[in-house]
Structures are given as C-alpha cells and as structure tokens.
Amino acid sequence: AQSVTQPDIHITVSEGASLELRCNYSYGATPYLFWYVQSPGQGLQLLLKYFSGDTLVQGIKGFEAEFKRSQSSFNLRKPSVHWSDAAEYFCAVGARSGGGADGLTFGKGTHLIIQP
Amino acid sequence: DTGVSQDPRHKITKRGQNVTFRCDPISEHNRLYWYRQTLGQGPEFLTYFQNEAQLEKSRLLSDRFSAERPKGSFSTLEIQRTEQGDSAMYLCASSLSPQSPLHFGNGTRLTVT
C-alpha cells in the first residue's frame, strides 16, 4: 500500500525567504505525485503534479517540486514566500494502475506560517 | 469550469440523526471521490465512482455510510445514526481519468453534538 510522510508538522518562514517542504513516499513503482494547498475552511487546490518526464516540475504561484527516485522524495520549494502563502500543504501519491486504487493517499500536511 | 460544488457547507446534527451530503462534480468528469478530513490530518479516501458504478470502498466506510451516484452525475453521501466520531470535513473530488489530478470541492463540515 502506498503512504506519504511529511516530517514537518509546522514550518515558520520569514516573508521573502525561501521555502522547502519535505515529502517522502512509499510505493512499489513509480507513482503519480501531487502537492495541494488548503486554506482554512476551504477545499484543496492543486499546486503541481508529477506524472513522468522532467523530474523538476513547475506549478502555480511560483512553486516547484523535484522528484528524486533514489530518495523517494518530492519536496516542494519556493524561492521567495509571500504572506498569502500561509496555509496547509499536502503531499499526495496516486497509484498508476487503475485497479480501483487510483484515489490519492495524502500526508498529514505541513502548516506554513509566514512571519512579517 | 464551475468547479466541484458541495452542499451544505456546514451541518450540525445531534448524535443518532441521519445526514446526507450532496456533491456536484465538474460536468465532464466521470470519476467522483469522497474523502474525509479530521482536524490536523490529511484527507482520507472513503470511496469512488466511475460514472454510476461504485468501484471501491475504504474500510473507513462503515455500514452506517452509504454513497450513491445514480445517474453518473451528482453524488450523495449519507451517514445513518451519526456518532461524535463522524465529526469531520467531508470532501468531494472529481477527475477526468485515473491520470488526471483531482479537483476538490470546498467540503461539508459536519459537527455531531
């Protein structure tokens, strides 16, 4: 069964500083990988996805993530955060085979706090 | 693209009552998913449909839970005899194919008192 670990429950970053949110996954083959962001009381918005090809993927709002197969990681980065980036961030893994298991498995999330 | 719509946004009910939530997916999406999210946790998969067929149910979906998608469009999630442990955000998502990202609604927050 697939699983996702987000080691950091909370991260505090100063506005304008760079950001890296960690994500490690467990899956028996090459997975589909996603990052979603959730603002309080809202649903989840897709930031970016990795299906295949270039291991560095660009997303919305200036975010990028790099798939590293050897480390089973898919860390999210942003060179300069804005106060509006404060939210909950979820990494998710999806199975490649249809087979009834193509729903996503999410990590527990990382709460990003932006200091002025 | 009107997005995934969920109704109601909030529901407060007393323990033992039945509740029903509705999800309207993006119109061309044939796959529809229900997730549950409790405080401080990521969403947990409950069940999904391809068109009107319910193809998988999580072990989290006890006998008190039932989901339907009768015409392959909107879906309903019913919880019978609600318990305090059912308090959570119930999220609906839809997608075009297994390779497509999920598009989430804003969820229904259930509080069981």
gemmi code that builds the backbone of each chain (N, CA, C; Angstrom):
import gemmi

chains = {
    "A": [
        ("ALA", (0.846, -1.195, 0.000), (0.000, 0.000, 0.000), (0.883, 1.247, 0.000)),
        ("GLN", (0.415, 2.269, -0.656), (1.215, 3.491, -0.722), (1.055, 4.301, 0.554)),
        ("SER", (2.063, 5.119, 0.854), (1.983, 6.008, 2.016), (2.804, 7.252, 1.750)),
        ("VAL", (2.511, 8.306, 2.503), (3.204, 9.577, 2.360), (3.582, 10.085, 3.741)),
        ("THR", (4.807, 10.557, 3.872), (5.272, 11.141, 5.120), (5.681, 12.578, 4.886)),
        ("GLN", (5.091, 13.471, 5.651), (5.520, 14.863, 5.677), (6.105, 15.091, 7.068)),
        ("PRO", (7.424, 15.146, 7.179), (8.062, 15.123, 8.508), (7.804, 16.370, 9.345)),
        ("ASP", (7.520, 17.482, 8.701), (7.362, 18.746, 9.421), (5.895, 19.081, 9.581)),
        ("ILE", (5.432, 19.143, 10.844), (4.031, 19.485, 11.090), (3.819, 20.984, 10.886)),
        ("HIS", (4.777, 21.776, 11.401), (4.717, 23.230, 11.272), (6.056, 23.723, 10.729)),
        ("ILE", (6.000, 24.745, 9.888), (7.208, 25.439, 9.459), (6.922, 26.933, 9.476)),
        ("THR", (7.861, 27.687, 10.034), (7.748, 29.143, 10.073), (8.851, 29.739, 9.218)),
        ("VAL", (8.454, 30.621, 8.316), (9.393, 31.238, 7.378), (9.124, 32.735, 7.343)),
        ("SER", (10.168, 33.507, 7.244), (10.002, 34.951, 7.112), (9.584, 35.296, 5.684)),
        ("GLU", (8.738, 36.309, 5.575), (8.311, 36.744, 4.248), (9.523, 37.136, 3.405)),
        ("GLY", (9.561, 36.646, 2.172), (10.685, 36.901, 1.290), (11.758, 35.837, 1.334)),
        ("ALA", (11.728, 34.988, 2.340), (12.719, 33.916, 2.447), (12.316, 32.743, 1.564)),
        ("SER", (13.269, 31.847, 1.352), (12.983, 30.655, 0.551), (12.310, 29.599, 1.416)),
        ("LEU", (11.675, 28.650, 0.738), (10.884, 27.629, 1.427), (11.164, 26.267, 0.821)),
        ("GLU", (11.263, 25.262, 1.669), (11.268, 23.885, 1.200), (10.426, 23.050, 2.152)),
        ("LEU", (9.419, 22.379, 1.622), (8.580, 21.465, 2.388), (8.903, 20.043, 1.942)),
        ("ARG", (9.124, 19.190, 2.930), (9.584, 17.845, 2.618), (8.436, 16.852, 2.471)),
        ("CYS", (8.642, 15.906, 1.581), (7.662, 14.845, 1.348), (8.416, 13.587, 0.951)),
        ("ASN", (8.135, 12.504, 1.665), (8.673, 11.193, 1.294), (7.506, 10.241, 1.075)),
        ("TYR", (7.643, 9.395, 0.082), (6.540, 8.495, -0.238), (7.035, 7.060, -0.218)),
        ("SER", (6.079, 6.164, -0.106), (6.367, 4.747, -0.214), (5.388, 4.159, -1.215)),
        ("TYR", (5.956, 3.563, -2.252), (5.109, 2.956, -3.293), (5.979, 2.019, -4.090)),
        ("GLY", (5.415, 0.918, -4.537), (6.204, -0.134, -5.164), (6.688, 0.155, -6.566)),
        ("ALA", (6.177, 1.193, -7.171), (6.586, 1.514, -8.543), (6.683, 3.030, -8.637)),
        ("THR", (6.862, 3.552, -9.816), (6.896, 4.997, -9.992), (5.498, 5.549, -9.817)),
        ("PRO", (5.326, 6.436, -8.875), (3.980, 6.913, -8.577), (3.628, 8.193, -9.324)),
        ("TYR", (2.378, 8.550, -9.249), (1.974, 9.913, -9.548), (2.131, 10.705, -8.245)),
        ("LEU", (2.647, 11.907, -8.303), (2.888, 12.711, -7.105), (2.261, 14.081, -7.254)),
        ("PHE", (1.730, 14.581, -6.163), (0.993, 15.842, -6.184), (1.316, 16.658, -4.932)),
        ("TRP", (1.215, 17.964, -5.088), (1.159, 18.869, -3.953), (-0.133, 19.679, -4.059)),
        ("TYR", (-0.862, 19.721, -2.928), (-2.072, 20.520, -2.827), (-1.904, 21.523, -1.688)),
        ("VAL", (-2.633, 22.638, -1.779), (-2.637, 23.632, -0.720), (-4.081, 23.832, -0.255)),
        ("GLN", (-4.230, 24.033, 1.041), (-5.572, 24.205, 1.621), (-5.575, 25.406, 2.551)),
        ("SER", (-6.416, 26.366, 2.267), (-6.626, 27.495, 3.164), (-7.716, 27.125, 4.161)),
        ("PRO", (-7.749, 27.778, 5.328), (-8.715, 27.396, 6.376), (-10.148, 27.353, 5.861)),
        ("GLY", (-10.837, 26.241, 6.153), (-12.238, 26.092, 5.781), (-12.493, 25.875, 4.306)),
        ("GLN", (-11.436, 25.663, 3.560), (-11.579, 25.505, 2.108), (-11.186, 24.103, 1.657)),
        ("GLY", (-11.506, 23.806, 0.413), (-11.058, 22.561, -0.184), (-9.597, 22.654, -0.591)),
        ("LEU", (-9.128, 21.667, -1.289), (-7.729, 21.598, -1.682), (-7.546, 22.091, -3.116)),
        ("GLN", (-6.489, 22.867, -3.310), (-6.156, 23.380, -4.628), (-4.856, 22.743, -5.089)),
        ("LEU", (-4.838, 22.247, -6.316), (-3.641, 21.614, -6.862), (-2.574, 22.658, -7.151)),
        ("LEU", (-1.365, 22.425, -6.607), (-0.229, 23.298, -6.900), (0.565, 22.786, -8.099)),
        ("LEU", (0.840, 21.480, -8.091), (1.615, 20.884, -9.177), (1.509, 19.373, -9.097)),
        ("LYS", (1.943, 18.723, -10.180), (1.876, 17.270, -10.251), (3.079, 16.731, -11.021)),
        ("TYR", (3.460, 15.510, -10.684), (4.481, 14.790, -11.440), (3.875, 13.482, -11.921)),
        ("PHE", (3.930, 13.289, -13.241), (3.473, 12.025, -13.806), (4.643, 11.271, -14.422)),
        ("SER", (5.460, 11.972, -15.196), (6.610, 11.355, -15.859), (7.443, 12.465, -16.462)),
        ("GLY", (8.605, 12.093, -17.014), (9.411, 13.087, -17.721), (10.314, 13.863, -16.793)),
        ("ASP", (10.437, 15.141, -17.053), (11.326, 16.009, -16.295), (11.001, 15.913, -14.805)),
        ("THR", (12.030, 15.652, -14.018), (11.802, 15.436, -12.581), (11.607, 16.740, -11.820)),
        ("LEU", (11.889, 17.871, -12.437), (11.627, 19.172, -11.817), (10.357, 19.731, -12.450)),
        ("VAL", (9.331, 19.873, -11.646), (8.049, 20.322, -12.181), (7.701, 21.698, -11.634)),
        ("GLN", (7.130, 22.496, -12.493), (6.715, 23.847, -12.116), (5.217, 23.862, -11.863)),
        ("GLY", (4.822, 24.644, -10.882), (3.413, 24.736, -10.566), (2.932, 26.172, -10.549)),
        ("ILE", (1.770, 26.335, -9.954), (1.201, 27.672, -9.851), (1.800, 28.413, -8.669)),
        ("LYS", (1.616, 29.716, -8.656), (2.027, 30.584, -7.545), (3.524, 30.544, -7.300)),
        ("GLY", (4.317, 30.195, -8.308), (5.766, 30.209, -8.172), (6.365, 29.009, -7.482)),
        ("PHE", (5.588, 27.971, -7.252), (6.083, 26.764, -6.599), (6.693, 25.799, -7.613)),
        ("GLU", (7.655, 25.022, -7.153), (8.219, 23.939, -7.933), (8.498, 22.759, -7.010)),
        ("ALA", (8.636, 21.575, -7.598), (8.951, 20.393, -6.810), (9.856, 19.495, -7.635)),
        ("GLU", (10.693, 18.743, -6.949), (11.624, 17.850, -7.618), (11.409, 16.420, -7.171)),
        ("PHE", (11.192, 15.538, -8.124), (11.047, 14.105, -7.859), (12.438, 13.482, -7.836)),
        ("LYS", (12.769, 12.858, -6.705), (14.043, 12.153, -6.582), (13.737, 10.700, -6.257)),
        ("ARG", (13.864, 9.862, -7.273), (13.513, 8.455, -7.112), (14.400, 7.783, -6.058)),
        ("SER", (15.679, 8.109, -6.069), (16.629, 7.436, -5.166), (16.323, 7.748, -3.706)),
        ("GLN", (15.696, 8.884, -3.455), (15.367, 9.280, -2.082), (13.880, 9.124, -1.782)),
        ("SER", (13.116, 8.656, -2.754), (11.652, 8.562, -2.606), (11.098, 9.870, -2.063)),
        ("SER", (11.542, 10.960, -2.679), (11.108, 12.268, -2.178), (10.511, 13.109, -3.290)),
        ("PHE", (9.715, 14.059, -2.861), (9.077, 15.003, -3.786), (8.900, 16.307, -3.009)),
        ("ASN", (9.997, 17.005, -2.784), (9.983, 18.203, -1.950), (9.493, 19.418, -2.726)),
        ("LEU", (8.758, 20.246, -2.034), (8.176, 21.457, -2.622), (9.045, 22.648, -2.267)),
        ("ARG", (9.273, 23.524, -3.232), (10.132, 24.680, -2.986), (9.507, 25.949, -3.565)),
        ("LYS", (9.899, 27.057, -2.938), (9.550, 28.371, -3.488), (10.680, 29.317, -3.122)),
        ("PRO", (11.197, 30.087, -4.063), (12.377, 30.912, -3.774), (12.093, 32.080, -2.825)),
        ("SER", (10.858, 32.605, -2.843), (10.549, 33.756, -2.007), (9.072, 33.713, -1.632)),
        ("VAL", (8.796, 33.500, -0.351), (7.394, 33.325, 0.053), (6.741, 34.674, 0.310)),
        ("HIS", (5.420, 34.667, 0.140), (4.576, 35.843, 0.370), (3.641, 35.528, 1.531)),
        ("TRP", (3.146, 36.567, 2.202), (2.268, 36.322, 3.344), (1.055, 35.475, 2.938)),
        ("SER", (0.620, 35.598, 1.675), (-0.555, 34.852, 1.222), (-0.284, 33.354, 1.055)),
        ("ASP", (0.974, 32.946, 1.185), (1.301, 31.519, 1.093), (1.003, 30.766, 2.382)),
        ("ALA", (0.683, 31.477, 3.443), (0.367, 30.817, 4.705), (-0.860, 29.929, 4.522)),
        ("ALA", (-0.706, 28.650, 4.787), (-1.770, 27.666, 4.528), (-1.274, 26.298, 4.969)),
        ("GLU", (-2.082, 25.293, 4.715), (-1.711, 23.895, 4.951), (-1.347, 23.279, 3.608)),
        ("TYR", (-0.231, 22.564, 3.581), (0.258, 21.966, 2.338), (0.260, 20.451, 2.476)),
        ("PHE", (-0.300, 19.805, 1.470), (-0.401, 18.346, 1.490), (0.307, 17.756, 0.276)),
        ("CYS", (1.121, 16.761, 0.550), (1.719, 15.950, -0.496), (0.852, 14.707, -0.659)),
        ("ALA", (0.719, 14.220, -1.878), (-0.125, 13.050, -2.110), (0.500, 12.162, -3.173)),
        ("VAL", (0.239, 10.880, -3.043), (0.719, 9.899, -4.016), (-0.471, 9.153, -4.575)),
        ("GLY", (-0.439, 8.901, -5.884), (-1.501, 8.166, -6.533), (-0.927, 6.948, -7.221)),
        ("ALA", (-1.688, 5.861, -7.198), (-1.245, 4.642, -7.861), (-1.370, 4.801, -9.360)),
        ("ARG", (-0.467, 4.175, -10.072), (-0.510, 4.296, -11.529), (-1.541, 3.375, -12.155)),
        ("SER", (-1.760, 2.218, -11.538), (-2.690, 1.294, -12.162), (-4.105, 1.621, -11.721)),
        ("GLY", (-5.037, 1.551, -12.624), (-6.424, 1.841, -12.306), (-6.900, 0.965, -11.193)),
        ("GLY", (-7.196, -0.226, -11.443), (-7.428, -1.289, -10.466), (-8.188, -0.935, -9.226)),
        ("GLY", (-8.914, 0.159, -9.222), (-9.694, 0.521, -8.050), (-8.910, 1.272, -7.008)),
        ("ALA", (-7.616, 1.465, -7.210), (-6.832, 2.124, -6.159), (-6.254, 3.427, -6.657)),
        ("ASP", (-6.962, 4.110, -7.533), (-6.357, 5.311, -8.086), (-6.740, 6.563, -7.346)),
        ("GLY", (-7.360, 6.428, -6.195), (-7.528, 7.590, -5.340), (-6.205, 7.947, -4.714)),
        ("LEU", (-6.119, 9.169, -4.241), (-4.862, 9.622, -3.681), (-4.712, 9.241, -2.220)),
        ("THR", (-3.473, 9.031, -1.820), (-3.118, 8.898, -0.415), (-2.360, 10.151, -0.013)),
        ("PHE", (-2.847, 10.824, 1.021), (-2.285, 12.102, 1.432), (-1.391, 11.946, 2.649)),
        ("GLY", (-0.411, 12.839, 2.757), (0.312, 13.005, 4.005), (-0.536, 13.782, 4.999)),
        ("LYS", (-0.004, 13.964, 6.203), (-0.766, 14.642, 7.244), (-0.695, 16.161, 7.131)),
        ("GLY", (0.127, 16.639, 6.231), (0.164, 18.068, 5.973), (1.254, 18.793, 6.742)),
        ("THR", (1.672, 19.923, 6.192), (2.602, 20.840, 6.858), (1.938, 22.205, 6.915)),
        ("HIS", (1.867, 22.745, 8.129), (1.251, 24.053, 8.322), (2.329, 25.117, 8.162)),
        ("LEU", (2.168, 25.967, 7.167), (3.158, 27.002, 6.880), (2.722, 28.324, 7.499)),
        ("ILE", (3.606, 28.866, 8.316), (3.373, 30.164, 8.955), (4.372, 31.148, 8.369)),
        ("ILE", (3.892, 32.314, 7.996), (4.761, 33.347, 7.421), (4.919, 34.478, 8.431)),
        ("GLN", (6.151, 34.742, 8.789), (6.452, 35.872, 9.696), (6.705, 37.131, 8.880)),
        ("PRO", (6.185, 38.271, 9.373), (6.413, 39.528, 8.637), (7.897, 39.902, 8.641)),
    ],
    "B": [
        ("ASP", (-15.767, 26.219, -16.514), (-15.489, 25.286, -15.420), (-16.033, 25.873, -14.127)),
        ("THR", (-17.173, 25.298, -13.663), (-17.771, 25.846, -12.452), (-17.185, 25.201, -11.213)),
        ("GLY", (-16.362, 24.211, -11.346), (-15.746, 23.587, -10.194), (-16.654, 22.570, -9.545)),
        ("VAL", (-16.126, 21.907, -8.531), (-16.877, 20.918, -7.765), (-17.664, 21.650, -6.689)),
        ("SER", (-18.947, 21.356, -6.611), (-19.830, 22.036, -5.671), (-20.328, 21.056, -4.616)),
        ("GLN", (-20.297, 21.475, -3.357), (-20.776, 20.622, -2.273), (-21.811, 21.370, -1.450)),
        ("ASP", (-22.807, 20.625, -1.010), (-23.896, 21.231, -0.235), (-24.355, 20.252, 0.847)),
        ("PRO", (-24.567, 20.716, 2.100), (-24.331, 22.085, 2.564), (-22.858, 22.323, 2.873)),
        ("ARG", (-22.494, 23.547, 3.208), (-21.124, 23.839, 3.635), (-20.910, 23.409, 5.091)),
        ("HIS", (-21.936, 23.555, 5.890), (-21.847, 23.174, 7.295), (-23.120, 22.435, 7.686)),
        ("LYS", (-22.943, 21.447, 8.564), (-24.093, 20.711, 9.081), (-23.831, 20.378, 10.532)),
        ("ILE", (-24.763, 20.789, 11.390), (-24.694, 20.432, 12.807), (-25.865, 19.517, 13.081)),
        ("THR", (-25.594, 18.372, 13.684), (-26.646, 17.413, 13.937), (-26.434, 16.773, 15.297)),
        ("LYS", (-27.491, 16.204, 15.819), (-27.385, 15.509, 17.105), (-27.061, 14.049, 16.860)),
        ("ARG", (-26.344, 13.508, 17.795), (-25.959, 12.096, 17.712), (-27.186, 11.230, 17.483)),
        ("GLY", (-27.063, 10.293, 16.552), (-28.167, 9.388, 16.256), (-29.007, 9.793, 15.053)),
        ("GLN", (-28.856, 11.045, 14.633), (-29.613, 11.501, 13.465), (-28.910, 11.081, 12.177)),
        ("ASN", (-29.680, 11.078, 11.092), (-29.117, 10.792, 9.765), (-28.824, 12.099, 9.044)),
        ("VAL", (-27.763, 12.109, 8.261), (-27.433, 13.287, 7.458), (-27.092, 12.858, 6.041)),
        ("THR", (-27.331, 13.747, 5.104), (-26.998, 13.485, 3.701), (-26.310, 14.696, 3.108)),
        ("PHE", (-25.224, 14.436, 2.399), (-24.477, 15.495, 1.736), (-24.559, 15.280, 0.231)),
        ("ARG", (-24.440, 16.381, -0.499), (-24.505, 16.287, -1.956), (-23.222, 16.841, -2.566)),
        ("CYS", (-22.815, 16.250, -3.669), (-21.651, 16.712, -4.426), (-22.012, 16.773, -5.905)),
        ("ASP", (-21.760, 17.900, -6.508), (-21.889, 18.044, -7.957), (-20.498, 18.197, -8.558)),
        ("PRO", (-20.048, 17.223, -9.306), (-18.682, 17.289, -9.863), (-18.627, 18.212, -11.073)),
        ("ILE", (-17.426, 18.408, -11.574), (-17.255, 19.101, -12.848), (-17.937, 18.259, -13.919)),
        ("SER", (-18.669, 18.894, -14.790), (-19.649, 18.187, -15.619), (-19.051, 17.077, -16.487)),
        ("GLU", (-17.880, 17.253, -17.030), (-17.350, 16.207, -17.920), (-16.541, 15.143, -17.188)),
        ("HIS", (-16.421, 15.278, -15.872), (-15.622, 14.317, -15.103), (-16.447, 13.075, -14.787)),
        ("ASN", (-15.939, 11.898, -15.145), (-16.703, 10.687, -14.865), (-16.285, 10.000, -13.570)),
        ("ARG", (-15.204, 10.477, -12.959), (-14.762, 9.869, -11.709), (-15.056, 10.819, -10.554)),
        ("LEU", (-15.622, 10.270, -9.516), (-16.005, 11.082, -8.359), (-15.547, 10.378, -7.102)),
        ("TYR", (-14.949, 11.138, -6.189), (-14.337, 10.599, -4.979), (-14.905, 11.300, -3.744)),
        ("TRP", (-15.023, 10.542, -2.669), (-15.322, 11.112, -1.357), (-14.130, 10.867, -0.436)),
        ("TYR", (-13.763, 11.922, 0.284), (-12.699, 11.860, 1.276), (-13.233, 12.431, 2.595)),
        ("ARG", (-12.610, 12.023, 3.684), (-12.913, 12.592, 4.994), (-11.626, 13.172, 5.567)),
        ("GLN", (-11.760, 14.348, 6.167), (-10.596, 15.006, 6.753), (-10.925, 15.448, 8.171)),
        ("THR", (-10.172, 14.932, 9.124), (-10.315, 15.361, 10.507), (-9.222, 16.366, 10.845)),
        ("LEU", (-9.411, 17.054, 11.960), (-8.517, 18.154, 12.314), (-7.070, 17.698, 12.413)),
        ("GLY", (-6.205, 18.394, 11.717), (-4.779, 18.089, 11.794), (-4.346, 16.897, 10.964)),
        ("GLN", (-5.229, 16.410, 10.135), (-4.913, 15.250, 9.307), (-5.105, 15.577, 7.832)),
        ("GLY", (-4.488, 14.767, 6.991), (-4.760, 14.867, 5.574), (-6.057, 14.158, 5.236)),
        ("PRO", (-6.592, 14.430, 4.062), (-7.818, 13.731, 3.636), (-7.591, 12.226, 3.548)),
        ("GLU", (-8.620, 11.473, 3.949), (-8.564, 10.014, 3.878), (-9.621, 9.527, 2.892)),
        ("PHE", (-9.209, 8.650, 2.013), (-10.089, 8.136, 0.967), (-11.231, 7.328, 1.575)),
        ("LEU", (-12.450, 7.602, 1.084), (-13.622, 6.828, 1.522), (-14.126, 5.914, 0.414)),
        ("THR", (-14.393, 6.502, -0.756), (-14.967, 5.715, -1.832), (-14.856, 6.482, -3.135)),
        ("TYR", (-14.991, 5.756, -4.251), (-15.039, 6.474, -5.514), (-15.932, 5.771, -6.529)),
        ("PHE", (-16.398, 6.574, -7.468), (-17.288, 6.135, -8.528), (-16.647, 6.415, -9.888)),
        ("GLN", (-16.886, 5.489, -10.788), (-16.662, 5.784, -12.196), (-18.042, 5.737, -12.848)),
        ("ASN", (-18.450, 6.885, -13.327), (-19.852, 7.046, -13.767), (-20.750, 6.667, -12.584)),
        ("GLU", (-21.715, 5.759, -12.779), (-22.623, 5.442, -11.673), (-22.134, 4.265, -10.835)),
        ("ALA", (-21.054, 3.616, -11.242), (-20.569, 2.429, -10.546), (-19.632, 2.803, -9.402)),
        ("GLN", (-19.939, 2.282, -8.219), (-19.069, 2.485, -7.068), (-17.994, 1.408, -7.115)),
        ("LEU", (-16.766, 1.788, -7.378), (-15.715, 0.816, -7.669), (-14.871, 0.434, -6.470)),
        ("GLU", (-14.810, 1.268, -5.476), (-14.012, 0.919, -4.312), (-14.555, 1.627, -3.087)),
        ("LYS", (-14.511, 0.927, -1.957), (-14.878, 1.498, -0.668), (-13.776, 1.210, 0.331)),
        ("SER", (-13.397, 2.245, 1.058), (-12.376, 2.086, 2.090), (-12.966, 1.347, 3.289)),
        ("ARG", (-12.083, 0.736, 4.076), (-12.548, 0.120, 5.318), (-13.055, 1.169, 6.289)),
        ("LEU", (-12.721, 2.452, 6.038), (-13.230, 3.542, 6.881), (-14.735, 3.714, 6.710)),
        ("LEU", (-15.251, 3.233, 5.603), (-16.659, 3.417, 5.293), (-17.466, 2.298, 5.960)),
        ("SER", (-17.928, 2.593, 7.194), (-18.670, 1.566, 7.919), (-20.051, 1.374, 7.294)),
        ("ASP", (-20.797, 0.419, 7.851), (-22.130, 0.118, 7.330), (-23.085, 1.300, 7.488)),
        ("ARG", (-22.749, 2.253, 8.332), (-23.630, 3.408, 8.520), (-23.487, 4.424, 7.381)),
        ("PHE", (-22.462, 4.239, 6.589), (-22.203, 5.159, 5.478), (-22.675, 4.520, 4.172)),
        ("SER", (-23.318, 5.330, 3.347), (-23.655, 4.861, 2.010), (-23.527, 6.014, 1.029)),
        ("ALA", (-23.003, 5.700, -0.128), (-22.826, 6.708, -1.170), (-23.484, 6.213, -2.441)),
        ("GLU", (-24.035, 7.164, -3.164), (-24.689, 6.838, -4.422), (-24.321, 7.873, -5.484)),
        ("ARG", (-24.414, 7.423, -6.703), (-24.257, 8.345, -7.832), (-25.192, 7.821, -8.935)),
        ("PRO", (-26.481, 8.016, -8.739), (-27.489, 7.279, -9.510), (-27.439, 7.491, -11.016)),
        ("LYS", (-27.116, 8.658, -11.475), (-27.128, 8.895, -12.916), (-25.740, 9.244, -13.434)),
        ("GLY", (-24.760, 8.948, -12.639), (-23.388, 9.247, -13.054), (-23.058, 10.720, -13.053)),
        ("SER", (-23.906, 11.524, -12.404), (-23.593, 12.956, -12.329), (-23.323, 13.321, -10.875)),
        ("PHE", (-24.323, 13.857, -10.165), (-24.097, 14.222, -8.762), (-24.036, 12.963, -7.902)),
        ("SER", (-23.509, 13.134, -6.703), (-23.419, 12.024, -5.759), (-23.938, 12.477, -4.398)),
        ("THR", (-24.431, 11.520, -3.630), (-24.813, 11.788, -2.250), (-24.072, 10.847, -1.319)),
        ("LEU", (-23.747, 11.356, -0.151), (-23.139, 10.563, 0.915), (-24.059, 10.666, 2.123)),
        ("GLU", (-24.568, 9.530, 2.569), (-25.460, 9.511, 3.717), (-24.764, 8.838, 4.886)),
        ("ILE", (-24.924, 9.425, 6.050), (-24.450, 8.813, 7.292), (-25.664, 8.578, 8.175)),
        ("GLN", (-25.887, 7.345, 8.534), (-27.004, 6.997, 9.411), (-26.520, 6.898, 10.847)),
        ("ARG", (-27.428, 7.239, 11.758), (-27.141, 7.114, 13.202), (-25.777, 7.732, 13.530)),
        ("THR", (-25.657, 9.006, 13.254), (-24.366, 9.675, 13.398), (-23.805, 9.537, 14.810)),
        ("GLU", (-22.480, 9.486, 14.859), (-21.735, 9.408, 16.119), (-20.798, 10.612, 16.186)),
        ("GLN", (-20.356, 10.933, 17.400), (-19.473, 12.095, 17.540), (-18.193, 11.920, 16.737)),
        ("GLY", (-17.750, 10.701, 16.585), (-16.548, 10.433, 15.806), (-16.706, 10.701, 14.318)),
        ("ASP", (-17.946, 10.929, 13.879), (-18.169, 11.247, 12.461), (-17.892, 12.717, 12.167)),
        ("SER", (-17.716, 13.522, 13.209), (-17.437, 14.949, 13.004), (-16.154, 15.109, 12.211)),
        ("ALA", (-16.249, 15.767, 11.082), (-15.117, 15.914, 10.168), (-15.532, 16.799, 9.008)),
        ("MET", (-14.557, 17.078, 8.152), (-14.850, 17.718, 6.869), (-14.959, 16.611, 5.833)),
        ("TYR", (-16.048, 16.600, 5.091), (-16.242, 15.608, 4.040), (-16.008, 16.304, 2.698)),
        ("LEU", (-14.994, 15.810, 2.006), (-14.568, 16.428, 0.756), (-14.958, 15.558, -0.427)),
        ("CYS", (-15.414, 16.199, -1.463), (-15.714, 15.526, -2.714), (-14.717, 16.012, -3.754)),
        ("ALA", (-14.331, 15.124, -4.643), (-13.407, 15.490, -5.719), (-13.825, 14.766, -6.984)),
        ("SER", (-13.458, 15.327, -8.117), (-13.742, 14.652, -9.369), (-12.529, 14.735, -10.284)),
        ("SER", (-12.488, 13.825, -11.241), (-11.400, 13.829, -12.216), (-11.891, 13.231, -13.521)),
        ("LEU", (-11.098, 13.492, -14.561), (-11.477, 13.041, -15.898), (-11.020, 11.607, -16.153)),
        ("SER", (-9.896, 11.224, -15.549), (-9.329, 9.907, -15.799), (-8.412, 9.566, -14.637)),
        ("PRO", (-7.943, 8.307, -14.566), (-7.019, 7.952, -13.473), (-5.738, 8.767, -13.491)),
        ("GLN", (-5.362, 9.278, -14.663), (-4.123, 10.036, -14.759), (-4.320, 11.523, -14.518)),
        ("SER", (-5.542, 11.929, -14.304), (-5.825, 13.353, -14.139), (-5.820, 13.734, -12.663)),
        ("PRO", (-5.413, 14.959, -12.368), (-5.461, 15.399, -10.976), (-6.900, 15.475, -10.475)),
        ("LEU", (-7.061, 15.353, -9.168), (-8.368, 15.515, -8.557), (-8.661, 16.996, -8.346)),
        ("HIS", (-9.888, 17.374, -8.625), (-10.370, 18.727, -8.355), (-11.320, 18.621, -7.168)),
        ("PHE", (-11.016, 19.356, -6.110), (-11.783, 19.242, -4.879), (-12.817, 20.349, -4.738)),
        ("GLY", (-13.925, 19.997, -4.099), (-14.864, 20.993, -3.638), (-14.406, 21.585, -2.317)),
        ("ASN", (-15.198, 22.528, -1.806), (-14.845, 23.188, -0.545), (-15.256, 22.396, 0.687)),
        ("GLY", (-15.942, 21.282, 0.477), (-16.219, 20.402, 1.582), (-17.497, 20.719, 2.332)),
        ("THR", (-17.976, 19.728, 3.076), (-19.073, 19.892, 4.032), (-18.513, 19.587, 5.412)),
        ("ARG", (-18.613, 20.574, 6.304), (-18.123, 20.341, 7.673), (-19.273, 19.835, 8.525)),
        ("LEU", (-19.121, 18.627, 9.047), (-20.131, 18.000, 9.888), (-19.716, 18.074, 11.351)),
        ("THR", (-20.616, 18.562, 12.179), (-20.419, 18.555, 13.626), (-21.546, 17.758, 14.253)),
        ("VAL", (-21.183, 16.709, 14.978), (-22.159, 15.866, 15.669), (-22.089, 16.180, 17.156)),
        ("THR", (-23.211, 16.642, 17.707), (-23.210, 17.040, 19.130), (-23.839, 15.965, 20.011)),
    ],
}
model = gemmi.Model(1)
for chain_id, residues in chains.items():
    chain = gemmi.Chain(chain_id)
    for i, (resn, *xyz) in enumerate(residues, 1):
        res = gemmi.Residue()
        res.name, res.seqid = resn, gemmi.SeqId(i, " ")
        for name, pos in zip(("N", "CA", "C"), xyz):
            atom = gemmi.Atom()
            atom.name, atom.element = name, gemmi.Element(name[0])
            atom.pos, atom.b_iso = gemmi.Position(*pos), 0.0
            res.add_atom(atom)
        chain.add_residue(res)
    model.add_chain(chain)
structure = gemmi.Structure()
structure.add_model(model)
structure.setup_entities()
